[in-house]
Amino acid sequence: MRGRRIGVVALLILGTLFWTGAGFGVWANRQALDTNQWVDTSSELLEDEEIRQALGFFIVDRLFDSEAVQERIEEVLPTRLDPLSGPAAAGLKELARRNAPRVLGTNVALQAWEKANKVAHSALIRLVESDLASGEVSLDLKGLFEQIASATGLPTDALDRLPPEVAELQIASGEDLQTARDMLDLFETVVWVLLALGVASFAGAVALSGDRRRAFVRVGGCLMFAGIAIMAVRRLAGDAVVNALADAPNAHAVADDVWGIGTSLMLDVAGGTFLFGLFVVTGAWLAGPGRRATAVRRTSAYPLREHAGFVRAGLGAAILLLVIWGPVPWTRRLWGIAIFTVIAFLWLEWIRRRTVEEFPDQPAARISLRRKRGPAAELERLATLRDRGVLDEAEFQREKAALLASG
């Protein structure tokens, strides 16, 4: 008996670890390898005021520190005013720094940013998934350079003289691509392996447990814990990233915002895991011998017996409302809501048959001001549940002790 308990606990711990690891894998897989997700995240980054300001300063610095811009300004000024080209460039640069965040916040700039990220990420995925030994991927920011130059009053033909590397931000090349290729292979394998191991561990814990209902409660609790663990690791990792950039003022100023937006999908994974665990705990609790759970089943016995069709329709409506609300990613995806719907209706049929068997003659609920049944009647009900096999002797004694203790 003790060995079985140890086995159940070990399987629950392993299941929690596997599920937590799978959660991080799902986030990394979708965040890094899904182009649409990448573009959505990059759009959110540019919509953040502090990040937009930091990116604007970066573009302005690269633009005005280039020799092509300096030469074009000198050409525009009369020869006698060549000594003023330096102060003129500095004035334009300061004007550009003030206007850059506003310019980057326009729809035109956002579309240019999204296009640049989509092209760069698609190229990155093609290189990673191919067998090419070398290559490089850069983020082409020329569209944003043009927007800022136009708003500053800088001659537009100056941009035509910019070296390609000035308006491009290299993302990956050489060994980085090989590392990304290795990571892709790892993601595609490990995520599903961890999910399978997590499900297998939880299923094993339920099968090995002598009280399967209680085991389901524990599995739900483990899922909720896994969701909290993912959120905690996200917070701790974010603090570590920000602290690591303490000596880089420009990066440090926006690191927290970048991390929050970049890991928002991780928060969705954690929330989805927690919500699913909560449903599992609630469903298992409603099937338990506790007084409150029993009262809920007793109250619902009549509609479950006489109006089963309406009850099923009510569950379907509740699931539709969950889809409309869409609090977590799996409620907005067909496969996720399909799996949940199947599980929910299987649980409903199981709890309906058990409730009808437990309270076969329960009348429709009526509003009453009568006093609740006394301890003797409650004890008689518990004895009936024991005789029917709903409660084992240990559960009966435990409920009896709690009832006597409450007076």
C-alpha positions in Angstrom: 0.0 0.0 0.0 2.8 2.4 0.9 4.7 1.5 -2.2 1.6 2.4 -4.3 1.4 5.8 -2.6 5.0 6.5 -3.3 4.5 5.5 -6.9 1.5 7.8 -7.3 3.4 10.7 -5.7 6.5 10.1 -8.0 4.3 9.9 -11.1 2.5 13.1 -10.1 5.9 14.9 -9.6 7.2 13.6 -12.9 4.0 14.6 -14.7 4.2 18.1 -13.3 7.9 18.5 -14.4 7.2 17.1 -17.9 4.1 19.4 -18.3 6.0 22.4 -17.1 8.9 21.7 -19.5 6.4 21.2 -22.4 4.8 24.6 -21.6 8.2 26.3 -22.1 8.7 24.2 -25.3 5.3 25.3 -26.7 6.1 28.9 -26.0 9.6 28.7 -27.6 8.3 26.8 -30.6 5.5 29.1 -31.5 7.3 32.3 -30.5 10.5 31.5 -32.5 9.2 29.4 -35.4 5.7 30.8 -36.2 6.1 33.8 -38.6 2.6 35.2 -37.9 3.3 35.0 -34.1 6.6 36.7 -34.7 5.0 39.5 -36.7 2.3 40.0 -34.1 4.9 40.2 -31.3 7.0 42.7 -33.3 4.0 44.9 -33.8 3.3 44.9 -30.1 6.9 45.9 -29.5 6.7 48.9 -31.9 3.4 49.9 -30.2 5.2 50.2 -26.9 6.2 53.9 -26.3 9.6 53.2 -24.7 10.6 50.6 -27.2 9.5 52.9 -30.1 11.6 55.7 -28.6 14.7 53.4 -28.2 14.3 52.1 -31.8 13.9 55.7 -33.1 17.1 56.8 -31.4 18.9 53.7 -32.8 17.8 54.5 -36.4 18.6 58.3 -36.1 22.1 57.5 -34.7 22.9 55.1 -37.6 21.4 57.5 -40.1 23.2 60.6 -39.1 26.5 59.0 -38.2 26.8 57.8 -41.8 29.2 59.6 -44.1 26.6 59.6 -46.9 24.3 61.9 -44.9 27.1 64.2 -43.9 28.2 64.6 -47.5 24.7 65.2 -48.7 24.2 68.0 -46.2 27.4 69.6 -47.3 26.3 69.5 -50.9 23.0 71.2 -50.0 24.7 74.1 -48.2 26.4 76.8 -50.2 30.2 76.5 -50.3 30.8 79.4 -48.0 28.6 77.7 -45.4 30.6 74.4 -45.4 31.8 75.1 -41.8 28.1 75.0 -40.7 27.5 71.5 -42.1 28.4 70.0 -38.7 26.1 72.1 -36.6 23.4 71.7 -39.3 23.7 67.9 -39.1 23.6 68.0 -35.3 20.4 70.2 -35.5 18.7 67.9 -37.9 19.7 64.9 -35.8 18.2 66.4 -32.6 15.0 67.2 -34.6 14.9 63.6 -35.8 15.4 62.2 -32.3 12.4 64.3 -31.1 10.2 63.2 -34.0 11.3 59.6 -34.4 8.9 58.1 -31.8 5.9 59.9 -33.3 6.9 58.9 -36.8 7.3 55.2 -35.8 3.9 55.3 -34.3 2.1 55.9 -37.6 0.3 53.2 -39.6 2.8 53.6 -42.5 5.8 53.0 -40.2 4.0 50.1 -38.5 3.3 48.4 -41.9 6.9 48.9 -42.9 8.1 47.3 -39.6 5.7 44.4 -40.0 6.8 43.8 -43.6 10.5 43.9 -42.6 9.9 41.4 -39.8 7.8 39.1 -41.9 10.4 39.0 -44.7 13.3 38.5 -42.3 11.6 35.8 -40.3 10.4 33.9 -43.4 14.0 34.0 -44.8 15.3 32.8 -41.4 12.9 29.8 -41.3 13.7 28.9 -44.9 17.4 28.9 -44.2 17.0 26.9 -40.9 14.8 24.3 -42.5 17.1 23.9 -45.6 20.4 22.1 -45.9 22.3 25.2 -46.8 25.6 25.3 -44.9 25.8 29.1 -44.8 23.8 32.3 -45.2 22.7 35.3 -43.3 19.4 37.0 -42.4 19.0 40.7 -41.9 16.2 43.0 -40.9 15.8 45.6 -43.6 14.9 48.9 -41.8 15.1 51.1 -45.0 11.4 51.7 -44.9 11.6 53.1 -41.4 14.8 55.1 -42.3 12.8 56.7 -45.1 9.9 57.7 -42.8 12.2 59.3 -40.3 14.3 61.1 -43.0 11.2 62.5 -44.6 9.8 63.8 -41.3 13.2 65.4 -40.5 13.6 67.2 -43.8 16.7 65.2 -44.8 17.1 65.0 -48.5 15.6 61.7 -49.6 18.4 61.0 -52.1 20.8 60.7 -49.2 19.2 57.4 -48.4 20.2 56.1 -51.8 23.8 56.6 -50.9 23.6 54.7 -47.6 25.7 51.5 -47.5 23.4 48.4 -47.2 24.7 47.5 -43.8 23.6 50.9 -42.3 19.9 50.3 -43.0 20.0 46.5 -42.2 20.2 44.8 -38.8 21.8 41.4 -39.0 19.8 38.7 -37.2 21.7 35.5 -37.8 24.5 34.1 -39.9 27.0 31.3 -39.9 27.2 29.4 -36.6 24.0 31.1 -35.5 22.0 29.4 -38.3 23.5 26.0 -37.4 22.5 26.5 -33.8 19.0 27.5 -34.9 18.8 24.4 -37.1 19.8 22.2 -34.1 17.2 24.0 -31.9 14.5 23.5 -34.5 15.1 19.8 -34.6 15.1 19.7 -30.8 11.8 21.7 -30.5 10.0 19.5 -33.0 10.9 16.4 -31.0 11.1 17.4 -27.4 7.8 19.3 -27.1 5.7 16.3 -28.1 7.8 13.9 -26.1 7.3 16.0 -23.0 3.6 16.3 -23.5 3.3 12.6 -24.0 5.4 11.8 -20.9 3.3 14.3 -18.9 0.0 12.7 -20.0 1.4 9.2 -19.4 2.6 10.1 -15.9 -0.7 11.6 -14.9 -2.6 8.6 -16.4 -0.3 6.2 -14.6 -0.9 8.0 -11.3 -4.7 7.7 -11.7 -4.5 4.1 -12.7 -2.2 3.2 -9.8 -4.2 5.1 -7.2 -6.7 3.3 -5.1 -9.0 6.3 -5.1 -9.2 7.5 -8.7 -11.4 10.5 -8.0 -8.9 11.8 -5.4 -6.2 11.1 -7.9 -7.9 13.3 -10.5 -8.1 16.1 -7.9 -4.3 15.8 -7.4 -3.7 15.8 -11.2 -5.7 19.0 -11.5 -3.8 20.5 -8.6 -0.5 19.5 -10.3 -1.6 21.2 -13.6 -2.5 24.3 -11.6 0.9 24.2 -9.9 2.6 23.8 -13.3 0.9 26.9 -14.6 2.0 28.9 -11.5 5.6 27.5 -12.0 5.7 28.7 -15.6 4.6 32.2 -14.5 7.2 32.2 -11.6 10.0 31.2 -13.9 9.0 33.9 -16.4 9.2 36.5 -13.7 12.5 35.3 -12.4 14.1 35.0 -15.8 12.8 38.5 -16.7 14.5 39.9 -13.6 17.7 38.1 -14.5 17.6 39.6 -18.1 17.0 43.1 -16.8 19.8 42.9 -14.2 22.2 41.5 -16.8 21.7 44.6 -18.9 22.3 47.0 -16.0 25.5 48.3 -17.6 23.7 49.0 -20.9 21.5 52.0 -20.1 19.7 52.1 -23.5 18.9 48.4 -23.5 18.2 48.3 -19.8 15.5 51.0 -20.2 13.4 48.8 -22.5 14.4 45.3 -21.4 11.5 44.9 -19.1 9.0 45.9 -21.8 10.6 43.7 -24.4 10.7 40.7 -22.1 7.0 41.2 -21.1 5.8 41.4 -24.7 8.1 38.7 -26.0 7.0 36.2 -23.3 3.3 37.1 -23.4 2.6 33.8 -25.1 4.3 32.1 -22.2 1.8 33.7 -19.9 -1.0 32.4 -22.1 0.4 28.9 -21.8 0.6 29.2 -18.1 -3.0 30.5 -17.9 -4.3 27.8 -20.1 -2.6 25.1 -18.0 -4.0 26.6 -14.8 -7.5 26.9 -16.2 -7.6 23.3 -17.4 -6.3 22.1 -14.0 -9.0 24.1 -12.3 -11.7 22.4 -14.4 -10.2 19.0 -13.6 -10.2 19.8 -9.8 -13.8 21.1 -10.0 -15.1 18.1 -11.9 -13.4 15.7 -9.5 -14.6 17.6 -6.4 -18.2 17.6 -7.6 -18.1 13.8 -7.7 -16.8 13.5 -4.2 -18.5 12.5 -0.9 -18.2 15.9 0.7 -21.3 17.5 2.1 -21.2 20.5 -0.3 -20.5 18.4 -3.4 -23.3 16.0 -2.3 -25.7 18.9 -1.8 -24.9 20.1 -5.4 -25.5 16.6 -6.8 -28.8 16.2 -4.8 -30.0 19.6 -6.0 -29.2 18.7 -9.6 -30.5 15.1 -9.5 -34.0 16.0 -10.7 -33.0 18.0 -13.8 -30.2 15.4 -14.6 -32.9 12.7 -14.5 -35.9 14.4 -16.1 -34.3 17.0 -18.3 -31.0 15.5 -19.5 -31.3 17.1 -22.9 -31.6 20.6 -21.5 -28.6 19.9 -19.2 -26.5 18.8 -22.2 -27.6 21.9 -24.1 -26.7 24.0 -21.1 -23.2 22.6 -21.1 -22.9 23.2 -24.8 -23.9 26.8 -24.4 -21.4 27.2 -21.6 -18.6 25.9 -23.8 -19.7 28.3 -26.6 -19.5 31.2 -24.1 -16.0 30.0 -23.1 -15.0 30.1 -26.8 -16.4 33.6 -27.2 -14.6 34.8 -24.1 -11.4 33.1 -25.1 -9.4 33.6 -21.9 -6.5 31.4 -22.9 -5.1 30.1 -26.3 -6.6 26.6 -26.2 -10.1 28.0 -25.9 -9.5 29.9 -29.2 -8.2 26.9 -31.1 -10.4 24.2 -32.8 -8.3 21.2 -31.6 -8.2 22.5 -28.0 -11.9 23.3 -27.6 -12.7 20.0 -29.4 -10.7 17.9 -26.9 -12.2 19.9 -24.0 -15.7 19.4 -25.3 -15.3 15.7 -25.6 -13.9 15.4 -22.1 -16.7 17.7 -20.7 -19.5 15.7 -22.2 -18.0 12.4 -21.1 -17.7 13.8 -17.6 -21.3 15.1 -17.7 -22.7 11.6 -18.7 -20.6 10.0 -15.9 -21.7 12.4 -13.2 -25.3 12.3 -14.4 -25.6 8.5 -14.2 -23.9 8.5 -10.8 -26.1 11.3 -9.4 -29.3 9.6 -10.7 -28.2 6.3 -9.1 -27.3 8.1 -5.9 -30.6 10.1 -5.7 -33.1 8.1 -7.8 -36.2 9.6 -6.2 -35.1 13.1 -5.6 -37.9 15.6 -6.3 -37.5 18.9 -8.0 -35.8 21.5 -5.8 -38.2 23.8 -3.9 -37.4 27.0 -2.0 -38.0 26.2 1.6 -37.4 27.9 4.9 -37.3 24.6 6.8 -34.3 23.8 8.9 -31.5 21.7 7.4 -31.6 18.0 8.3 -30.0 17.1 11.6 -26.9 15.1 12.3 -28.8 11.9 12.6 -30.4 12.2 9.2 -27.0 13.1 7.6 -25.4 10.1 9.3 -28.1 7.9 7.9 -27.4 9.3 4.4 -23.7 8.6 4.8 -24.5 5.0 5.8 -26.7 4.6 2.8 -23.9 5.8 0.5 -21.5 3.3 2.2 -24.0 0.5 1.7 -24.3 1.3 -2.0 -20.6 1.3 -2.4 -20.3 5.0 -3.1 -18.2 5.5 0.0 -15.7 3.0 1.3 -15.4 2.4 5.1 -12.5 4.8 5.5 -14.3 7.7 3.8 -17.5 6.9 5.8 -15.6 7.1 9.1 -13.9 10.3 8.1 -17.2 12.0 7.1 -18.8 10.6 10.3 -16.1 12.1 12.5 -16.3 15.4 10.7 -20.1 15.4 11.2 -19.9 14.6 14.9 -17.2 17.2 15.4 -19.4 19.9 13.8 -22.1 19.1 16.3 
